[in-house]
């Protein structure tokens, strides 16, 4: 089923592009102020309200492996807080 390609009022984006953006948008709650954090780039989230930045689970694992080299999954989980 094809999506309509009509323009949305005010934004200039097509309905199809908005749906794709919503599908891939990642959300995370800021632990400091409770606001939805926005995905920036490189597995990094930033809170628009307080400015706090955090890595996604993948980003934390990637950063750990870059520093420590190959490690068993249980060590990675213990060091990063990412569940198995």
mmCIF file of the N, C-alpha and C atoms, coordinates in Angstrom:
data_MODEL
# 
_entry.id   MODEL 
# 
loop_
_atom_site.group_PDB 
_atom_site.id 
_atom_site.type_symbol 
_atom_site.label_atom_id 
_atom_site.label_alt_id 
_atom_site.label_comp_id 
_atom_site.label_asym_id 
_atom_site.label_entity_id 
_atom_site.label_seq_id 
_atom_site.pdbx_PDB_ins_code 
_atom_site.Cartn_x 
_atom_site.Cartn_y 
_atom_site.Cartn_z 
_atom_site.occupancy 
_atom_site.B_iso_or_equiv 
_atom_site.pdbx_formal_charge 
_atom_site.auth_seq_id 
_atom_site.auth_comp_id 
_atom_site.auth_asym_id 
_atom_site.auth_atom_id 
_atom_site.pdbx_PDB_model_num 
ATOM 1   N N  . UNK A 1 1  ? 0.840  -1.178  0.000  1.00 0.00 ? 1  UNK A N  1 
ATOM 2   C CA . UNK A 1 1  ? 0.000  0.000   0.000  1.00 0.00 ? 1  UNK A CA 1 
ATOM 3   C C  . UNK A 1 1  ? 0.885  1.242   0.000  1.00 0.00 ? 1  UNK A C  1 
ATOM 4   N N  . UNK A 1 2  ? 0.703  2.085   -0.963 1.00 0.00 ? 2  UNK A N  1 
ATOM 5   C CA . UNK A 1 2  ? 1.505  3.305   -1.088 1.00 0.00 ? 2  UNK A CA 1 
ATOM 6   C C  . UNK A 1 2  ? 0.953  4.389   -0.179 1.00 0.00 ? 2  UNK A C  1 
ATOM 7   N N  . UNK A 1 3  ? 1.846  5.153   0.384  1.00 0.00 ? 3  UNK A N  1 
ATOM 8   C CA . UNK A 1 3  ? 1.449  6.258   1.243  1.00 0.00 ? 3  UNK A CA 1 
ATOM 9   C C  . UNK A 1 3  ? 1.218  7.499   0.398  1.00 0.00 ? 3  UNK A C  1 
ATOM 10  N N  . UNK A 1 4  ? 0.281  8.343   0.807  1.00 0.00 ? 4  UNK A N  1 
ATOM 11  C CA . UNK A 1 4  ? 0.047  9.568   0.047  1.00 0.00 ? 4  UNK A CA 1 
ATOM 12  C C  . UNK A 1 4  ? 1.264  10.482  0.123  1.00 0.00 ? 4  UNK A C  1 
ATOM 13  N N  . UNK A 1 5  ? 1.557  11.170  -0.946 1.00 0.00 ? 5  UNK A N  1 
ATOM 14  C CA . UNK A 1 5  ? 2.720  12.055  -1.000 1.00 0.00 ? 5  UNK A CA 1 
ATOM 15  C C  . UNK A 1 5  ? 2.327  13.511  -0.840 1.00 0.00 ? 5  UNK A C  1 
ATOM 16  N N  . UNK A 1 6  ? 1.198  13.743  -0.197 1.00 0.00 ? 6  UNK A N  1 
ATOM 17  C CA . UNK A 1 6  ? 0.737  15.117  -0.015 1.00 0.00 ? 6  UNK A CA 1 
ATOM 18  C C  . UNK A 1 6  ? 1.642  15.846  0.964  1.00 0.00 ? 6  UNK A C  1 
ATOM 19  N N  . UNK A 1 7  ? 1.748  17.125  0.794  1.00 0.00 ? 7  UNK A N  1 
ATOM 20  C CA . UNK A 1 7  ? 2.558  17.953  1.691  1.00 0.00 ? 7  UNK A CA 1 
ATOM 21  C C  . UNK A 1 7  ? 1.809  18.171  2.998  1.00 0.00 ? 7  UNK A C  1 
ATOM 22  N N  . UNK A 1 8  ? 2.532  18.131  4.102  1.00 0.00 ? 8  UNK A N  1 
ATOM 23  C CA . UNK A 1 8  ? 1.940  18.427  5.403  1.00 0.00 ? 8  UNK A CA 1 
ATOM 24  C C  . UNK A 1 8  ? 1.912  19.937  5.582  1.00 0.00 ? 8  UNK A C  1 
ATOM 25  N N  . UNK A 1 9  ? 0.917  20.396  6.294  1.00 0.00 ? 9  UNK A N  1 
ATOM 26  C CA . UNK A 1 9  ? 0.760  21.839  6.498  1.00 0.00 ? 9  UNK A CA 1 
ATOM 27  C C  . UNK A 1 9  ? 1.931  22.402  7.286  1.00 0.00 ? 9  UNK A C  1 
ATOM 28  N N  . UNK A 1 10 ? 2.606  23.369  6.722  1.00 0.00 ? 10 UNK A N  1 
ATOM 29  C CA . UNK A 1 10 ? 3.630  24.104  7.443  1.00 0.00 ? 10 UNK A CA 1 
ATOM 30  C C  . UNK A 1 10 ? 5.014  23.497  7.447  1.00 0.00 ? 10 UNK A C  1 
ATOM 31  N N  . UNK A 1 11 ? 5.152  22.184  7.443  1.00 0.00 ? 11 UNK A N  1 
ATOM 32  C CA . UNK A 1 11 ? 6.477  21.599  7.609  1.00 0.00 ? 11 UNK A CA 1 
ATOM 33  C C  . UNK A 1 11 ? 7.205  21.374  6.301  1.00 0.00 ? 11 UNK A C  1 
ATOM 34  N N  . UNK A 1 12 ? 6.481  21.199  5.199  1.00 0.00 ? 12 UNK A N  1 
ATOM 35  C CA . UNK A 1 12 ? 7.121  20.964  3.917  1.00 0.00 ? 12 UNK A CA 1 
ATOM 36  C C  . UNK A 1 12 ? 7.553  19.524  3.715  1.00 0.00 ? 12 UNK A C  1 
ATOM 37  N N  . UNK A 1 13 ? 7.348  18.651  4.687  1.00 0.00 ? 13 UNK A N  1 
ATOM 38  C CA . UNK A 1 13 ? 7.703  17.249  4.541  1.00 0.00 ? 13 UNK A CA 1 
ATOM 39  C C  . UNK A 1 13 ? 6.517  16.468  4.004  1.00 0.00 ? 13 UNK A C  1 
ATOM 40  N N  . UNK A 1 14 ? 6.792  15.410  3.278  1.00 0.00 ? 14 UNK A N  1 
ATOM 41  C CA . UNK A 1 14 ? 5.711  14.549  2.819  1.00 0.00 ? 14 UNK A CA 1 
ATOM 42  C C  . UNK A 1 14 ? 5.291  13.649  3.968  1.00 0.00 ? 14 UNK A C  1 
ATOM 43  N N  . UNK A 1 15 ? 4.066  13.116  3.864  1.00 0.00 ? 15 UNK A N  1 
ATOM 44  C CA . UNK A 1 15 ? 3.575  12.204  4.897  1.00 0.00 ? 15 UNK A CA 1 
ATOM 45  C C  . UNK A 1 15 ? 4.486  10.987  5.006  1.00 0.00 ? 15 UNK A C  1 
ATOM 46  N N  . UNK A 1 16 ? 4.967  10.508  3.877  1.00 0.00 ? 16 UNK A N  1 
ATOM 47  C CA . UNK A 1 16 ? 5.830  9.327   3.860  1.00 0.00 ? 16 UNK A CA 1 
ATOM 48  C C  . UNK A 1 16 ? 7.123  9.580   4.636  1.00 0.00 ? 16 UNK A C  1 
ATOM 49  N N  . UNK A 1 17 ? 7.715  10.732  4.453  1.00 0.00 ? 17 UNK A N  1 
ATOM 50  C CA . UNK A 1 17 ? 8.956  11.058  5.161  1.00 0.00 ? 17 UNK A CA 1 
ATOM 51  C C  . UNK A 1 17 ? 8.718  11.182  6.664  1.00 0.00 ? 17 UNK A C  1 
ATOM 52  N N  . UNK A 1 18 ? 7.583  11.744  7.063  1.00 0.00 ? 18 UNK A N  1 
ATOM 53  C CA . UNK A 1 18 ? 7.272  11.867  8.491  1.00 0.00 ? 18 UNK A CA 1 
ATOM 54  C C  . UNK A 1 18 ? 7.111  10.498  9.129  1.00 0.00 ? 18 UNK A C  1 
ATOM 55  N N  . UNK A 1 19 ? 6.430  9.587   8.426  1.00 0.00 ? 19 UNK A N  1 
ATOM 56  C CA . UNK A 1 19 ? 6.223  8.243   8.959  1.00 0.00 ? 19 UNK A CA 1 
ATOM 57  C C  . UNK A 1 19 ? 7.562  7.533   9.106  1.00 0.00 ? 19 UNK A C  1 
ATOM 58  N N  . UNK A 1 20 ? 8.431  7.647   8.117  1.00 0.00 ? 20 UNK A N  1 
ATOM 59  C CA . UNK A 1 20 ? 9.752  7.027   8.210  1.00 0.00 ? 20 UNK A CA 1 
ATOM 60  C C  . UNK A 1 20 ? 10.545 7.621   9.369  1.00 0.00 ? 20 UNK A C  1 
ATOM 61  N N  . UNK A 1 21 ? 10.477 8.918   9.552  1.00 0.00 ? 21 UNK A N  1 
ATOM 62  C CA . UNK A 1 21 ? 11.203 9.572   10.643 1.00 0.00 ? 21 UNK A CA 1 
ATOM 63  C C  . UNK A 1 21 ? 10.696 9.083   11.995 1.00 0.00 ? 21 UNK A C  1 
ATOM 64  N N  . UNK A 1 22 ? 9.393  8.924   12.131 1.00 0.00 ? 22 UNK A N  1 
ATOM 65  C CA . UNK A 1 22 ? 8.830  8.443   13.389 1.00 0.00 ? 22 UNK A CA 1 
ATOM 66  C C  . UNK A 1 22 ? 9.249  7.003   13.644 1.00 0.00 ? 22 UNK A C  1 
ATOM 67  N N  . UNK A 1 23 ? 9.310  6.203   12.599 1.00 0.00 ? 23 UNK A N  1 
ATOM 68  C CA . UNK A 1 23 ? 9.666  4.801   12.749 1.00 0.00 ? 23 UNK A CA 1 
ATOM 69  C C  . UNK A 1 23 ? 11.092 4.660   13.269 1.00 0.00 ? 23 UNK A C  1 
ATOM 70  N N  . UNK A 1 24 ? 12.005 5.502   12.803 1.00 0.00 ? 24 UNK A N  1 
ATOM 71  C CA . UNK A 1 24 ? 13.400 5.382   13.171 1.00 0.00 ? 24 UNK A CA 1 
ATOM 72  C C  . UNK A 1 24 ? 13.816 6.286   14.325 1.00 0.00 ? 24 UNK A C  1 
ATOM 73  N N  . UNK A 1 25 ? 12.917 7.135   14.779 1.00 0.00 ? 25 UNK A N  1 
ATOM 74  C CA . UNK A 1 25 ? 13.259 8.021   15.888 1.00 0.00 ? 25 UNK A CA 1 
ATOM 75  C C  . UNK A 1 25 ? 13.438 7.200   17.155 1.00 0.00 ? 25 UNK A C  1 
ATOM 76  N N  . UNK A 1 26 ? 14.507 7.448   17.861 1.00 0.00 ? 26 UNK A N  1 
ATOM 77  C CA . UNK A 1 26 ? 14.793 6.733   19.099 1.00 0.00 ? 26 UNK A CA 1 
ATOM 78  C C  . UNK A 1 26 ? 14.451 7.653   20.258 1.00 0.00 ? 26 UNK A C  1 
ATOM 79  N N  . UNK A 1 27 ? 13.957 7.072   21.331 1.00 0.00 ? 27 UNK A N  1 
ATOM 80  C CA . UNK A 1 27 ? 13.630 7.898   22.484 1.00 0.00 ? 27 UNK A CA 1 
ATOM 81  C C  . UNK A 1 27 ? 14.311 7.346   23.729 1.00 0.00 ? 27 UNK A C  1 
ATOM 82  N N  . UNK A 1 28 ? 14.637 8.240   24.612 1.00 0.00 ? 28 UNK A N  1 
ATOM 83  C CA . UNK A 1 28 ? 15.241 7.896   25.889 1.00 0.00 ? 28 UNK A CA 1 
ATOM 84  C C  . UNK A 1 28 ? 14.827 8.997   26.851 1.00 0.00 ? 28 UNK A C  1 
ATOM 85  N N  . UNK A 1 29 ? 14.541 8.654   28.086 1.00 0.00 ? 29 UNK A N  1 
ATOM 86  C CA . UNK A 1 29 ? 14.124 9.623   29.097 1.00 0.00 ? 29 UNK A CA 1 
ATOM 87  C C  . UNK A 1 29 ? 15.354 10.127  29.849 1.00 0.00 ? 29 UNK A C  1 
ATOM 88  N N  . UNK A 1 30 ? 15.444 11.438  29.997 1.00 0.00 ? 30 UNK A N  1 
ATOM 89  C CA . UNK A 1 30 ? 16.559 12.052  30.721 1.00 0.00 ? 30 UNK A CA 1 
ATOM 90  C C  . UNK A 1 30 ? 16.446 11.703  32.208 1.00 0.00 ? 30 UNK A C  1 
ATOM 91  N N  . UNK A 1 31 ? 17.492 11.117  32.805 1.00 0.00 ? 31 UNK A N  1 
ATOM 92  C CA . UNK A 1 31 ? 17.433 10.784  34.227 1.00 0.00 ? 31 UNK A CA 1 
ATOM 93  C C  . UNK A 1 31 ? 17.448 12.008  35.139 1.00 0.00 ? 31 UNK A C  1 
ATOM 94  N N  . UNK A 1 32 ? 17.890 13.153  34.638 1.00 0.00 ? 32 UNK A N  1 
ATOM 95  C CA . UNK A 1 32 ? 17.945 14.366  35.457 1.00 0.00 ? 32 UNK A CA 1 
ATOM 96  C C  . UNK A 1 32 ? 16.603 15.084  35.534 1.00 0.00 ? 32 UNK A C  1 
ATOM 97  N N  . UNK A 1 33 ? 15.961 15.301  34.366 1.00 0.00 ? 33 UNK A N  1 
ATOM 98  C CA . UNK A 1 33 ? 14.748 16.127  34.365 1.00 0.00 ? 33 UNK A CA 1 
ATOM 99  C C  . UNK A 1 33 ? 13.499 15.413  33.842 1.00 0.00 ? 33 UNK A C  1 
ATOM 100 N N  . UNK A 1 34 ? 13.634 14.182  33.327 1.00 0.00 ? 34 UNK A N  1 
ATOM 101 C CA . UNK A 1 34 ? 12.477 13.416  32.885 1.00 0.00 ? 34 UNK A CA 1 
ATOM 102 C C  . UNK A 1 34 ? 11.959 13.768  31.500 1.00 0.00 ? 34 UNK A C  1 
ATOM 103 N N  . UNK A 1 35 ? 12.662 14.611  30.758 1.00 0.00 ? 35 UNK A N  1 
ATOM 104 C CA . UNK A 1 35 ? 12.260 15.006  29.410 1.00 0.00 ? 35 UNK A CA 1 
ATOM 105 C C  . UNK A 1 35 ? 12.721 13.949  28.409 1.00 0.00 ? 35 UNK A C  1 
ATOM 106 N N  . UNK A 1 36 ? 11.989 13.796  27.293 1.00 0.00 ? 36 UNK A N  1 
ATOM 107 C CA . UNK A 1 36 ? 12.425 12.895  26.233 1.00 0.00 ? 36 UNK A CA 1 
ATOM 108 C C  . UNK A 1 36 ? 13.700 13.434  25.604 1.00 0.00 ? 36 UNK A C  1 
ATOM 109 N N  . UNK A 1 37 ? 14.737 12.610  25.605 1.00 0.00 ? 37 UNK A N  1 
ATOM 110 C CA . UNK A 1 37 ? 16.000 12.994  24.981 1.00 0.00 ? 37 UNK A CA 1 
ATOM 111 C C  . UNK A 1 37 ? 15.894 12.748  23.481 1.00 0.00 ? 37 UNK A C  1 
ATOM 112 N N  . UNK A 1 38 ? 16.633 13.488  22.707 1.00 0.00 ? 38 UNK A N  1 
ATOM 113 C CA . UNK A 1 38 ? 16.633 13.356  21.253 1.00 0.00 ? 38 UNK A CA 1 
ATOM 114 C C  . UNK A 1 38 ? 17.919 12.689  20.799 1.00 0.00 ? 38 UNK A C  1 
ATOM 115 N N  . UNK A 1 39 ? 17.796 11.790  19.816 1.00 0.00 ? 39 UNK A N  1 
ATOM 116 C CA . UNK A 1 39 ? 18.963 11.138  19.237 1.00 0.00 ? 39 UNK A CA 1 
ATOM 117 C C  . UNK A 1 39 ? 19.719 12.153  18.404 1.00 0.00 ? 39 UNK A C  1 
ATOM 118 N N  . UNK A 1 40 ? 21.008 12.277  18.655 1.00 0.00 ? 40 UNK A N  1 
ATOM 119 C CA . UNK A 1 40 ? 21.813 13.250  17.923 1.00 0.00 ? 40 UNK A CA 1 
ATOM 120 C C  . UNK A 1 40 ? 22.572 12.557  16.793 1.00 0.00 ? 40 UNK A C  1 
ATOM 121 N N  . UNK A 1 41 ? 23.602 11.812  17.111 1.00 0.00 ? 41 UNK A N  1 
ATOM 122 C CA . UNK A 1 41 ? 24.431 11.098  16.148 1.00 0.00 ? 41 UNK A CA 1 
ATOM 123 C C  . UNK A 1 41 ? 25.348 10.170  16.928 1.00 0.00 ? 41 UNK A C  1 
ATOM 124 N N  . UNK A 1 42 ? 25.914 9.188   16.254 1.00 0.00 ? 42 UNK A N  1 
ATOM 125 C CA . UNK A 1 42 ? 26.914 8.338   16.893 1.00 0.00 ? 42 UNK A CA 1 
ATOM 126 C C  . UNK A 1 42 ? 26.449 7.660   18.160 1.00 0.00 ? 42 UNK A C  1 
ATOM 127 N N  . UNK A 1 43 ? 25.185 7.247   18.210 1.00 0.00 ? 43 UNK A N  1 
ATOM 128 C CA . UNK A 1 43 ? 24.606 6.582   19.384 1.00 0.00 ? 43 UNK A CA 1 
ATOM 129 C C  . UNK A 1 43 ? 24.570 7.487   20.601 1.00 0.00 ? 43 UNK A C  1 
ATOM 130 N N  . UNK A 1 44 ? 24.439 8.780   20.393 1.00 0.00 ? 44 UNK A N  1 
ATOM 131 C CA . UNK A 1 44 ? 24.410 9.755   21.480 1.00 0.00 ? 44 UNK A CA 1 
ATOM 132 C C  . UNK A 1 44 ? 23.052 10.451  21.529 1.00 0.00 ? 44 UNK A C  1 
ATOM 133 N N  . UNK A 1 45 ? 22.539 10.603  22.751 1.00 0.00 ? 45 UNK A N  1 
ATOM 134 C CA . UNK A 1 45 ? 21.288 11.308  22.991 1.00 0.00 ? 45 UNK A CA 1 
ATOM 135 C C  . UNK A 1 45 ? 21.582 12.599  23.737 1.00 0.00 ? 45 UNK A C  1 
ATOM 136 N N  . UNK A 1 46 ? 20.758 13.632  23.507 1.00 0.00 ? 46 UNK A N  1 
ATOM 137 C CA . UNK A 1 46 ? 20.916 14.902  24.221 1.00 0.00 ? 46 UNK A CA 1 
ATOM 138 C C  . UNK A 1 46 ? 19.549 15.380  24.687 1.00 0.00 ? 46 UNK A C  1 
ATOM 139 N N  . UNK A 1 47 ? 19.486 15.848  25.927 1.00 0.00 ? 47 UNK A N  1 
ATOM 140 C CA . UNK A 1 47 ? 18.243 16.380  26.483 1.00 0.00 ? 47 UNK A CA 1 
ATOM 141 C C  . UNK A 1 47 ? 18.085 17.831  26.034 1.00 0.00 ? 47 UNK A C  1 
ATOM 142 N N  . UNK A 1 48 ? 16.951 18.170  25.404 1.00 0.00 ? 48 UNK A N  1 
ATOM 143 C CA . UNK A 1 48 ? 16.757 19.548  24.962 1.00 0.00 ? 48 UNK A CA 1 
ATOM 144 C C  . UNK A 1 48 ? 16.514 20.523  26.117 1.00 0.00 ? 48 UNK A C  1 
ATOM 145 N N  . UNK A 1 49 ? 16.122 19.989  27.277 1.00 0.00 ? 49 UNK A N  1 
ATOM 146 C CA . UNK A 1 49 ? 15.805 20.855  28.413 1.00 0.00 ? 49 UNK A CA 1 
ATOM 147 C C  . UNK A 1 49 ? 17.041 21.182  29.256 1.00 0.00 ? 49 UNK A C  1 
ATOM 148 N N  . UNK A 1 50 ? 17.773 20.151  29.679 1.00 0.00 ? 50 UNK A N  1 
ATOM 149 C CA . UNK A 1 50 ? 18.907 20.392  30.581 1.00 0.00 ? 50 UNK A CA 1 
ATOM 150 C C  . UNK A 1 50 ? 20.269 20.232  29.905 1.00 0.00 ? 50 UNK A C  1 
ATOM 151 N N  . UNK A 1 51 ? 20.302 19.674  28.701 1.00 0.00 ? 51 UNK A N  1 
ATOM 152 C CA . UNK A 1 51 ? 21.549 19.552  27.960 1.00 0.00 ? 51 UNK A CA 1 
ATOM 153 C C  . UNK A 1 51 ? 22.379 18.315  28.258 1.00 0.00 ? 51 UNK A C  1 
ATOM 154 N N  . UNK A 1 52 ? 21.903 17.427  29.131 1.00 0.00 ? 52 UNK A N  1 
ATOM 155 C CA . UNK A 1 52 ? 22.651 16.211  29.457 1.00 0.00 ? 52 UNK A CA 1 
ATOM 156 C C  . UNK A 1 52 ? 22.787 15.333  28.212 1.00 0.00 ? 52 UNK A C  1 
ATOM 157 N N  . UNK A 1 53 ? 23.943 14.709  28.044 1.00 0.00 ? 53 UNK A N  1 
ATOM 158 C CA . UNK A 1 53 ? 24.144 13.774  26.943 1.00 0.00 ? 53 UNK A CA 1 
ATOM 159 C C  . UNK A 1 53 ? 24.423 12.386  27.507 1.00 0.00 ? 53 UNK A C  1 
ATOM 160 N N  . UNK A 1 54 ? 23.949 11.374  26.797 1.00 0.00 ? 54 UNK A N  1 
ATOM 161 C CA . UNK A 1 54 ? 24.151 9.981   27.185 1.00 0.00 ? 54 UNK A CA 1 
ATOM 162 C C  . UNK A 1 54 ? 24.315 9.135   25.945 1.00 0.00 ? 54 UNK A C  1 
ATOM 163 N N  . UNK A 1 55 ? 25.007 8.017   26.094 1.00 0.00 ? 55 UNK A N  1 
ATOM 164 C CA . UNK A 1 55 ? 25.147 7.060   25.010 1.00 0.00 ? 55 UNK A CA 1 
ATOM 165 C C  . UNK A 1 55 ? 24.038 6.022   25.091 1.00 0.00 ? 55 UNK A C  1 
ATOM 166 N N  . UNK A 1 56 ? 23.666 5.456   23.947 1.00 0.00 ? 56 UNK A N  1 
ATOM 167 C CA . UNK A 1 56 ? 22.729 4.339   23.925 1.00 0.00 ? 56 UNK A CA 1 
ATOM 168 C C  . UNK A 1 56 ? 23.460 3.105   24.457 1.00 0.00 ? 56 UNK A C  1 
ATOM 169 N N  . UNK A 1 57 ? 22.735 2.008   24.657 1.00 0.00 ? 57 UNK A N  1 
ATOM 170 C CA . UNK A 1 57 ? 23.367 0.769   25.107 1.00 0.00 ? 57 UNK A CA 1 
ATOM 171 C C  . UNK A 1 57 ? 24.467 0.349   24.133 1.00 0.00 ? 57 UNK A C  1 
ATOM 172 N N  . UNK A 1 58 ? 24.162 0.402   22.844 1.00 0.00 ? 58 UNK A N  1 
ATOM 173 C CA . UNK A 1 58 ? 25.150 0.048   21.828 1.00 0.00 ? 58 UNK A CA 1 
ATOM 174 C C  . UNK A 1 58 ? 26.375 0.956   21.929 1.00 0.00 ? 58 UNK A C  1 
ATOM 175 N N  . UNK A 1 59 ? 26.138 2.235   22.131 1.00 0.00 ? 59 UNK A N  1 
ATOM 176 C CA . UNK A 1 59 ? 27.234 3.188   22.245 1.00 0.00 ? 59 UNK A CA 1 
ATOM 177 C C  . UNK A 1 59 ? 28.120 2.911   23.445 1.00 0.00 ? 59 UNK A C  1 
ATOM 178 N N  . UNK A 1 60 ? 27.509 2.534   24.577 1.00 0.00 ? 60 UNK A N  1 
ATOM 179 C CA . UNK A 1 60 ? 28.301 2.213   25.777 1.00 0.00 ? 60 UNK A CA 1 
ATOM 180 C C  . UNK A 1 60 ? 29.167 0.978   25.550 1.00 0.00 ? 60 UNK A C  1 
ATOM 181 N N  . UNK A 1 61 ? 28.574 -0.052  24.911 1.00 0.00 ? 61 UNK A N  1 
ATOM 182 C CA . UNK A 1 61 ? 29.330 -1.276  24.626 1.00 0.00 ? 61 UNK A CA 1 
ATOM 183 C C  . UNK A 1 61 ? 30.463 -0.976  23.644 1.00 0.00 ? 61 UNK A C  1 
ATOM 184 N N  . UNK A 1 62 ? 30.158 -0.226  22.608 1.00 0.00 ? 62 UNK A N  1 
ATOM 185 C CA . UNK A 1 62 ? 31.175 0.117   21.603 1.00 0.00 ? 62 UNK A CA 1 
ATOM 186 C C  . UNK A 1 62 ? 32.336 0.879   22.243 1.00 0.00 ? 62 UNK A C  1 
ATOM 187 N N  . UNK A 1 63 ? 32.018 1.870   23.068 1.00 0.00 ? 63 UNK A N  1 
ATOM 188 C CA . UNK A 1 63 ? 33.054 2.661   23.739 1.00 0.00 ? 63 UNK A CA 1 
ATOM 189 C C  . UNK A 1 63 ? 33.915 1.787   24.649 1.00 0.00 ? 63 UNK A C  1 
ATOM 190 N N  . UNK A 1 64 ? 33.271 0.874   25.392 1.00 0.00 ? 64 UNK A N  1 
ATOM 191 C CA . UNK A 1 64 ? 34.010 -0.026  26.278 1.00 0.00 ? 64 UNK A CA 1 
ATOM 192 C C  . UNK A 1 64 ? 34.958 -0.920  25.484 1.00 0.00 ? 64 UNK A C  1 
ATOM 193 N N  . UNK A 1 65 ? 34.460 -1.502  24.387 1.00 0.00 ? 65 UNK A N  1 
ATOM 194 C CA . UNK A 1 65 ? 35.291 -2.400  23.588 1.00 0.00 ? 65 UNK A CA 1 
ATOM 195 C C  . UNK A 1 65 ? 36.449 -1.670  22.915 1.00 0.00 ? 65 UNK A C  1 
ATOM 196 N N  . UNK A 1 66 ? 36.243 -0.421  22.551 1.00 0.00 ? 66 UNK A N  1 
ATOM 197 C CA . UNK A 1 66 ? 37.334 0.362   21.960 1.00 0.00 ? 66 UNK A CA 1 
ATOM 198 C C  . UNK A 1 66 ? 38.457 0.586   22.969 1.00 0.00 ? 66 UNK A C  1 
ATOM 199 N N  . UNK A 1 67 ? 38.099 0.744   24.245 1.00 0.00 ? 67 UNK A N  1 
ATOM 200 C CA . UNK A 1 67 ? 39.101 0.969   25.293 1.00 0.00 ? 67 UNK A CA 1 
ATOM 201 C C  . UNK A 1 67 ? 39.721 -0.338  25.781 1.00 0.00 ? 67 UNK A C  1 
ATOM 202 N N  . UNK A 1 68 ? 38.894 -1.372  25.984 1.00 0.00 ? 68 UNK A N  1 
ATOM 203 C CA . UNK A 1 68 ? 39.344 -2.598  26.639 1.00 0.00 ? 68 UNK A CA 1 
ATOM 204 C C  . UNK A 1 68 ? 39.680 -3.731  25.678 1.00 0.00 ? 68 UNK A C  1 
ATOM 205 N N  . UNK A 1 69 ? 39.292 -3.624  24.429 1.00 0.00 ? 69 UNK A N  1 
ATOM 206 C CA . UNK A 1 69 ? 39.513 -4.717  23.488 1.00 0.00 ? 69 UNK A CA 1 
ATOM 207 C C  . UNK A 1 69 ? 38.471 -5.811  23.679 1.00 0.00 ? 69 UNK A C  1 
ATOM 208 N N  . UNK A 1 70 ? 38.620 -6.920  22.963 1.00 0.00 ? 70 UNK A N  1 
ATOM 209 C CA . UNK A 1 70 ? 37.635 -8.012  23.058 1.00 0.00 ? 70 UNK A CA 1 
ATOM 210 C C  . UNK A 1 70 ? 37.524 -8.536  24.493 1.00 0.00 ? 70 UNK A C  1 
ATOM 211 N N  . UNK A 1 71 ? 36.286 -8.708  24.936 1.00 0.00 ? 71 UNK A N  1 
ATOM 212 C CA . UNK A 1 71 ? 36.015 -9.179  26.294 1.00 0.00 ? 71 UNK A CA 1 
ATOM 213 C C  . UNK A 1 71 ? 34.828 -10.139 26.256 1.00 0.00 ? 71 UNK A C  1 
ATOM 214 N N  . UNK A 1 72 ? 34.727 -11.041 27.249 1.00 0.00 ? 72 UNK A N  1 
ATOM 215 C CA . UNK A 1 72 ? 33.548 -11.903 27.341 1.00 0.00 ? 72 UNK A CA 1 
ATOM 216 C C  . UNK A 1 72 ? 32.291 -11.070 27.612 1.00 0.00 ? 72 UNK A C  1 
ATOM 217 N N  . UNK A 1 73 ? 31.158 -11.581 27.179 1.00 0.00 ? 73 UNK A N  1 
ATOM 218 C CA . UNK A 1 73 ? 29.888 -10.861 27.308 1.00 0.00 ? 73 UNK A CA 1 
ATOM 219 C C  . UNK A 1 73 ? 29.574 -10.495 28.754 1.00 0.00 ? 73 UNK A C  1 
ATOM 220 N N  . UNK A 1 74 ? 29.870 -11.372 29.698 1.00 0.00 ? 74 UNK A N  1 
ATOM 221 C CA . UNK A 1 74 ? 29.554 -11.097 31.101 1.00 0.00 ? 74 UNK A CA 1 
ATOM 222 C C  . UNK A 1 74 ? 30.368 -9.906  31.618 1.00 0.00 ? 74 UNK A C  1 
ATOM 223 N N  . UNK A 1 75 ? 31.612 -9.783  31.192 1.00 0.00 ? 75 UNK A N  1 
ATOM 224 C CA . UNK A 1 75 ? 32.452 -8.645  31.589 1.00 0.00 ? 75 UNK A CA 1 
ATOM 225 C C  . UNK A 1 75 ? 31.902 -7.359  30.982 1.00 0.00 ? 75 UNK A C  1 
ATOM 226 N N  . UNK A 1 76 ? 31.537 -7.417  29.705 1.00 0.00 ? 76 UNK A N  1 
ATOM 227 C CA . UNK A 1 76 ? 30.969 -6.244  29.028 1.00 0.00 ? 76 UNK A CA 1 
ATOM 228 C C  . UNK A 1 76 ? 29.712 -5.788  29.753 1.00 0.00 ? 76 UNK A C  1 
ATOM 229 N N  . UNK A 1 77 ? 28.853 -6.740  30.105 1.00 0.00 ? 77 UNK A N  1 
ATOM 230 C CA . UNK A 1 77 ? 27.610 -6.417  30.802 1.00 0.00 ? 77 UNK A CA 1 
ATOM 231 C C  . UNK A 1 77 ? 27.890 -5.781  32.165 1.00 0.00 ? 77 UNK A C  1 
ATOM 232 N N  . UNK A 1 78 ? 28.810 -6.361  32.920 1.00 0.00 ? 78 UNK A N  1 
ATOM 233 C CA . UNK A 1 78 ? 29.145 -5.827  34.248 1.00 0.00 ? 78 UNK A CA 1 
ATOM 234 C C  . UNK A 1 78 ? 29.733 -4.421  34.167 1.00 0.00 ? 78 UNK A C  1 
ATOM 235 N N  . UNK A 1 79 ? 30.595 -4.183  33.211 1.00 0.00 ? 79 UNK A N  1 
ATOM 236 C CA . UNK A 1 79 ? 31.293 -2.899  33.096 1.00 0.00 ? 79 UNK A CA 1 
ATOM 237 C C  . UNK A 1 79 ? 30.426 -1.780  32.520 1.00 0.00 ? 79 UNK A C  1 
ATOM 238 N N  . UNK A 1 80 ? 29.478 -2.127  31.638 1.00 0.00 ? 80 UNK A N  1 
ATOM 239 C CA . UNK A 1 80 ? 28.677 -1.099  30.966 1.00 0.00 ? 80 UNK A CA 1 
ATOM 240 C C  . UNK A 1 80 ? 27.279 -0.937  31.544 1.00 0.00 ? 80 UNK A C  1 
ATOM 241 N N  . UNK A 1 81 ? 26.809 -1.950  32.282 1.00 0.00 ? 81 UNK A N  1 
ATOM 242 C CA . UNK A 1 81 ? 25.442 -1.898  32.796 1.00 0.00 ? 81 UNK A CA 1 
ATOM 243 C C  . UNK A 1 81 ? 24.399 -2.319  31.776 1.00 0.00 ? 81 UNK A C  1 
ATOM 244 N N  . UNK A 1 82 ? 24.845 -2.787  30.622 1.00 0.00 ? 82 UNK A N  1 
ATOM 245 C CA . UNK A 1 82 ? 23.931 -3.254  29.575 1.00 0.00 ? 82 UNK A CA 1 
ATOM 246 C C  . UNK A 1 82 ? 23.636 -4.723  29.838 1.00 0.00 ? 82 UNK A C  1 
ATOM 247 N N  . UNK A 1 83 ? 22.354 -5.081  29.902 1.00 0.00 ? 83 UNK A N  1 
ATOM 248 C CA . UNK A 1 83 ? 21.992 -6.464  30.206 1.00 0.00 ? 83 UNK A CA 1 
ATOM 249 C C  . UNK A 1 83 ? 22.317 -7.390  29.042 1.00 0.00 ? 83 UNK A C  1 
ATOM 250 N N  . UNK A 1 84 ? 22.508 -8.664  29.384 1.00 0.00 ? 84 UNK A N  1 
ATOM 251 C CA . UNK A 1 84 ? 22.813 -9.670  28.355 1.00 0.00 ? 84 UNK A CA 1 
ATOM 252 C C  . UNK A 1 84 ? 21.615 -9.985  27.514 1.00 0.00 ? 84 UNK A C  1 
# 
